[in-house]
Amino acid sequence: MTFDNLLKSNFRYPTVAIFWGLNNFSSELLRPKLRSECSKLGVRLEEFQTNVEAQAMKNIGVVQVPTVVIVHEGSARLAFSGNPEDVRDKLLAAGVIER
C-alpha cells in the first residue's frame, strides 16, 4: 500500500503510519516498539520507507525520520518524530484511541 492509497482508504478507525529510513538507528529502535504498542492497542499500523514515499512526506510536512502520522477520514496529522520512550503515551495523546 502507498501512503496515497492509505489516505484514500475509508477505514473506520484511525491508522498509525510510520515513515522510516534505511540505516536510520532511531527508525530501527522505534519500529518494533511501535508494532508492539499498536498490536496491544488493536490499532492498524502501516510502514512507509522514506526513499519510496518522499513526495508524500513532503506533502504532509514530514521533515524528520522516523515520524509517526495518524491517518483518519482522508487526512493525516503528525503525531511525533524521533524515538520517544513513551510510545504508548504519544499514541494516546495523538488520539489513536480514547483512554
VEXGU-839515 format. One record per atom (N, C-alpha, C): residue number from 1; residue in one letter; chain; atom name; x negated, y, z negated. Coordinates in steps of 0.2 Angstrom, whole numbers, plus 2048, in hexadecimal, padded with zeros to 3 digits. Layout:
N
PT guba mise kolpa vexvex  px  py  pz
PT  NUM    a     A     CA   X   Y   Z
...
REM end
This chain:
99
PT guba mise kolpa vexvex  px  py  pz
PT    1    m     A      N 7FC 7FA 800
PT    1    m     A     CA 800 800 800
PT    1    m     A      C 7FC 806 800
PT    2    t     A      N 7FD 80B 804
PT    2    t     A     CA 7FA 812 804
PT    2    t     A      C 7FD 816 7FF
PT    3    f     A      N 7FA 81C 7FD
PT    3    f     A     CA 7FD 820 7F8
PT    3    f     A      C 803 823 7FB
PT    4    d     A      N 803 825 802
PT    4    d     A     CA 809 828 805
PT    4    d     A      C 80F 823 805
PT    5    n     A      N 80D 81D 806
PT    5    n     A     CA 813 818 805
PT    5    n     A      C 816 818 7FE
PT    6    l     A      N 811 818 7F9
PT    6    l     A     CA 814 819 7F2
PT    6    l     A      C 818 81F 7F1
PT    7    l     A      N 816 824 7F4
PT    7    l     A     CA 81A 82A 7F3
PT    7    l     A      C 821 829 7F6
PT    8    k     A      N 822 826 7FC
PT    8    k     A     CA 828 825 7FF
PT    8    k     A      C 82C 81F 7FC
PT    9    s     A      N 829 81B 7F8
PT    9    s     A     CA 82D 816 7F5
PT    9    s     A      C 832 818 7F0
PT   10    n     A      N 837 815 7EF
PT   10    n     A     CA 83C 817 7EB
PT   10    n     A      C 83D 812 7E5
PT   11    f     A      N 837 812 7E1
PT   11    f     A     CA 837 80E 7DB
PT   11    f     A      C 83B 812 7D6
PT   12    r     A      N 83F 80E 7D2
PT   12    r     A     CA 843 810 7CD
PT   12    r     A      C 840 814 7C7
PT   13    y     A      N 83A 811 7C5
PT   13    y     A     CA 836 813 7C0
PT   13    y     A      C 82F 816 7C2
PT   14    p     A      N 82C 81B 7BE
PT   14    p     A     CA 826 81D 7C0
PT   14    p     A      C 820 818 7C1
PT   15    t     A      N 81C 819 7C6
PT   15    t     A     CA 816 815 7C8
PT   15    t     A      C 810 819 7C6
PT   16    v     A      N 80B 815 7C3
PT   16    v     A     CA 805 818 7C1
PT   16    v     A      C 800 816 7C7
PT   17    a     A      N 7FD 81B 7C9
PT   17    a     A     CA 7F8 81B 7CF
PT   17    a     A      C 7F1 81D 7CD
PT   18    i     A      N 7EC 819 7CE
PT   18    i     A     CA 7E5 81B 7CC
PT   18    i     A      C 7E1 81C 7D3
PT   19    f     A      N 7DE 822 7D3
PT   19    f     A     CA 7D9 823 7D9
PT   19    f     A      C 7D2 822 7D6
PT   20    w     A      N 7CE 81D 7D9
PT   20    w     A     CA 7C8 81B 7D6
PT   20    w     A      C 7C3 81A 7DB
PT   21    g     A      N 7BD 81B 7D9
PT   21    g     A     CA 7B7 81B 7DE
PT   21    g     A      C 7B2 815 7DD
PT   22    l     A      N 7B0 813 7E3
PT   22    l     A     CA 7AB 80D 7E3
PT   22    l     A      C 7A5 810 7DF
PT   23    n     A      N 7A2 80B 7DB
PT   23    n     A     CA 79C 80D 7D8
PT   23    n     A      C 79C 813 7D3
PT   24    n     A      N 7A2 814 7D1
PT   24    n     A     CA 7A4 819 7CC
PT   24    n     A      C 7A5 816 7C5
PT   25    f     A      N 7A0 817 7C0
PT   25    f     A     CA 7A0 814 7BA
PT   25    f     A      C 7A7 815 7B6
PT   26    s     A      N 7A9 81B 7B6
PT   26    s     A     CA 7AF 81D 7B2
PT   26    s     A      C 7B5 819 7B5
PT   27    s     A      N 7B5 818 7BC
PT   27    s     A     CA 7BB 815 7BF
PT   27    s     A      C 7BA 80D 7BD
PT   28    e     A      N 7B4 80A 7BD
PT   28    e     A     CA 7B4 803 7BB
PT   28    e     A      C 7B6 802 7B4
PT   29    l     A      N 7B5 807 7AF
PT   29    l     A     CA 7B7 806 7A8
PT   29    l     A      C 7BE 807 7A8
PT   30    l     A      N 7C1 80C 7AB
PT   30    l     A     CA 7C8 80E 7AA
PT   30    l     A      C 7CD 809 7AE
PT   31    r     A      N 7CB 806 7B3
PT   31    r     A     CA 7D0 802 7B7
PT   31    r     A      C 7D2 7FC 7B3
PT   32    p     A      N 7CE 7F8 7AF
PT   32    p     A     CA 7D1 7F2 7AB
PT   32    p     A      C 7D5 7F5 7A5
PT   33    k     A      N 7D3 7FA 7A2
PT   33    k     A     CA 7D7 7FD 79D
PT   33    k     A      C 7DE 7FF 79F
PT   34    l     A      N 7DE 802 7A5
PT   34    l     A     CA 7E4 804 7A8
PT   34    l     A      C 7E9 7FE 7AA
PT   35    r     A      N 7E6 7F9 7AD
PT   35    r     A     CA 7EA 7F3 7AF
PT   35    r     A      C 7ED 7F0 7A9
PT   36    s     A      N 7E9 7F0 7A3
PT   36    s     A     CA 7EB 7ED 79D
PT   36    s     A      C 7F1 7F1 79A
PT   37    e     A      N 7F0 7F7 79A
PT   37    e     A     CA 7F5 7FB 797
PT   37    e     A      C 7FC 7FC 79B
PT   38    c     A      N 7FB 7FC 7A2
PT   38    c     A     CA 801 7FC 7A6
PT   38    c     A      C 805 7F5 7A5
PT   39    s     A      N 801 7F0 7A5
PT   39    s     A     CA 804 7E9 7A4
PT   39    s     A      C 808 7E9 79D
PT   40    k     A      N 805 7EB 798
PT   40    k     A     CA 808 7EB 791
PT   40    k     A      C 80E 7EF 791
PT   41    l     A      N 80E 7F5 795
PT   41    l     A     CA 814 7FA 795
PT   41    l     A      C 819 7F8 79A
PT   42    g     A      N 817 7F3 79E
PT   42    g     A     CA 81C 7F1 7A4
PT   42    g     A      C 81D 7F6 7A9
PT   43    v     A      N 817 7F9 7AB
PT   43    v     A     CA 817 7FF 7B0
PT   43    v     A      C 813 7FD 7B6
PT   44    r     A      N 816 7FE 7BC
PT   44    r     A     CA 813 7FD 7C2
PT   44    r     A      C 80C 801 7C3
PT   45    l     A      N 807 7FE 7C5
PT   45    l     A     CA 801 801 7C6
PT   45    l     A      C 7FE 800 7CE
PT   46    e     A      N 7FC 805 7D1
PT   46    e     A     CA 7FA 805 7D8
PT   46    e     A      C 7F3 808 7D7
PT   47    e     A      N 7EE 805 7DB
PT   47    e     A     CA 7E7 807 7DB
PT   47    e     A      C 7E5 809 7E2
PT   48    f     A      N 7E2 80F 7E2
PT   48    f     A     CA 7E0 812 7E8
PT   48    f     A      C 7D8 814 7E8
PT   49    q     A      N 7D4 811 7ED
PT   49    q     A     CA 7CD 813 7EE
PT   49    q     A      C 7CD 81A 7F1
PT   50    t     A      N 7C8 81E 7EE
PT   50    t     A     CA 7C7 825 7F0
PT   50    t     A      C 7C5 825 7F8
PT   51    n     A      N 7C1 821 7FA
PT   51    n     A     CA 7BF 821 801
PT   51    n     A      C 7C4 820 806
PT   52    v     A      N 7CA 81C 804
PT   52    v     A     CA 7CF 81B 808
PT   52    v     A      C 7D5 820 808
PT   53    e     A      N 7D6 823 802
PT   53    e     A     CA 7DB 827 801
PT   53    e     A      C 7D9 82F 800
PT   54    a     A      N 7D4 831 803
PT   54    a     A     CA 7D1 837 802
PT   54    a     A      C 7D6 83D 804
PT   55    q     A      N 7DA 83C 809
PT   55    q     A     CA 7DF 841 80B
PT   55    q     A      C 7E4 842 806
PT   56    a     A      N 7E7 83C 803
PT   56    a     A     CA 7EC 83C 7FE
PT   56    a     A      C 7E9 840 7F8
PT   57    m     A      N 7E3 83E 7F6
PT   57    m     A     CA 7E0 841 7F0
PT   57    m     A      C 7E0 849 7F1
PT   58    k     A      N 7DE 84B 7F7
PT   58    k     A     CA 7DE 852 7F8
PT   58    k     A      C 7E5 855 7F8
PT   59    n     A      N 7EA 852 7FA
PT   59    n     A     CA 7F0 855 7FB
PT   59    n     A      C 7F3 856 7F4
PT   60    i     A      N 7F2 852 7EF
PT   60    i     A     CA 7F5 852 7E8
PT   60    i     A      C 7F0 855 7E3
PT   61    g     A      N 7EA 857 7E5
PT   61    g     A     CA 7E5 85B 7E1
PT   61    g     A      C 7E1 857 7DD
PT   62    v     A      N 7DF 851 7DF
PT   62    v     A     CA 7DB 84D 7DB
PT   62    v     A      C 7D4 84F 7DC
PT   63    v     A      N 7D0 851 7D7
PT   63    v     A     CA 7C9 853 7D8
PT   63    v     A      C 7C4 84F 7D4
PT   64    q     A      N 7C6 84B 7D0
PT   64    q     A     CA 7C2 847 7CC
PT   64    q     A      C 7C4 840 7CD
PT   65    v     A      N 7BF 83B 7CC
PT   65    v     A     CA 7C0 834 7CC
PT   65    v     A      C 7BD 831 7C6
PT   66    p     A      N 7C1 82D 7C3
PT   66    p     A     CA 7C8 82A 7C4
PT   66    p     A      C 7CD 82F 7C2
PT   67    t     A      N 7D3 82F 7C6
PT   67    t     A     CA 7D8 833 7C4
PT   67    t     A      C 7DF 82F 7C4
PT   68    v     A      N 7E3 830 7BF
PT   68    v     A     CA 7E9 82C 7BF
PT   68    v     A      C 7EF 831 7C0
PT   69    v     A      N 7F3 82F 7C4
PT   69    v     A     CA 7F9 833 7C7
PT   69    v     A      C 7FF 82F 7C5
PT   70    i     A      N 804 832 7C3
PT   70    i     A     CA 80B 82F 7C2
PT   70    i     A      C 80F 831 7C9
PT   71    v     A      N 812 82C 7CC
PT   71    v     A     CA 816 82D 7D2
PT   71    v     A      C 81D 82B 7D0
PT   72    h     A      N 822 82F 7D1
PT   72    h     A     CA 829 82E 7D0
PT   72    h     A      C 82D 832 7D5
PT   73    e     A      N 832 82F 7D8
PT   73    e     A     CA 837 832 7DC
PT   73    e     A      C 834 837 7E1
PT   74    g     A      N 82F 834 7E4
PT   74    g     A     CA 82B 837 7EA
PT   74    g     A      C 827 83D 7E8
PT   75    s     A      N 825 83E 7E2
PT   75    s     A     CA 820 843 7E0
PT   75    s     A      C 81B 840 7DC
PT   76    a     A      N 815 843 7DC
PT   76    a     A     CA 80F 841 7D8
PT   76    a     A      C 80D 846 7D3
PT   77    r     A      N 80B 845 7CD
PT   77    r     A     CA 808 84A 7C9
PT   77    r     A      C 802 846 7C5
PT   78    l     A      N 7FD 84B 7C4
PT   78    l     A     CA 7F7 848 7C1
PT   78    l     A      C 7F9 847 7BA
PT   79    a     A      N 7F6 841 7B7
PT   79    a     A     CA 7F7 83F 7B0
PT   79    a     A      C 7F0 841 7AD
PT   80    f     A      N 7EB 83E 7AF
PT   80    f     A     CA 7E4 83F 7AC
PT   80    f     A      C 7DF 83D 7B0
PT   81    s     A      N 7D9 83F 7AF
PT   81    s     A     CA 7D3 83E 7B3
PT   81    s     A      C 7CE 83B 7AE
PT   82    g     A      N 7C9 838 7B0
PT   82    g     A     CA 7C3 835 7AC
PT   82    g     A      C 7C5 82E 7A9
PT   83    n     A      N 7C2 82D 7A4
PT   83    n     A     CA 7C3 826 7A0
PT   83    n     A      C 7C4 827 799
PT   84    p     A      N 7CA 829 797
PT   84    p     A     CA 7CC 82B 790
PT   84    p     A      C 7CC 824 78C
PT   85    e     A      N 7CB 825 786
PT   85    e     A     CA 7CC 81F 781
PT   85    e     A      C 7D3 81D 780
PT   86    d     A      N 7D7 822 780
PT   86    d     A     CA 7DE 821 77E
PT   86    d     A      C 7E3 821 785
PT   87    v     A      N 7E1 81C 789
PT   87    v     A     CA 7E5 81B 78F
PT   87    v     A      C 7ED 81B 78E
PT   88    r     A      N 7EF 817 789
PT   88    r     A     CA 7F6 816 788
PT   88    r     A      C 7F9 81C 786
PT   89    d     A      N 7F6 820 781
PT   89    d     A     CA 7F8 827 77F
PT   89    d     A      C 7F9 82B 785
PT   90    k     A      N 7F4 82B 78A
PT   90    k     A     CA 7F4 830 790
PT   90    k     A      C 7FA 82E 794
PT   91    l     A      N 7FB 827 795
PT   91    l     A     CA 801 825 799
PT   91    l     A      C 807 827 796
PT   92    l     A      N 808 826 790
PT   92    l     A     CA 80E 828 78C
PT   92    l     A      C 80F 830 78D
PT   93    a     A      N 80A 834 78C
PT   93    a     A     CA 80A 83B 78C
PT   93    a     A      C 80C 83D 793
PT   94    a     A      N 80A 839 798
PT   94    a     A     CA 80C 83B 79F
PT   94    a     A      C 813 839 7A1
PT   95    g     A      N 817 836 79C
PT   95    g     A     CA 81E 834 79D
PT   95    g     A      C 81F 82E 7A1
PT   96    v     A      N 81A 829 7A1
PT   96    v     A     CA 81B 823 7A5
PT   96    v     A      C 821 81F 7A2
PT   97    i     A      N 821 81F 79C
PT   97    i     A     CA 827 81C 798
PT   97    i     A      C 829 820 792
PT   98    e     A      N 82F 820 790
PT   98    e     A     CA 831 823 78A
PT   98    e     A      C 82E 81F 784
PT   99    r     A      N 82C 823 77F
PT   99    r     A     CA 829 820 779
PT   99    r     A      C 82F 81D 775
REM end
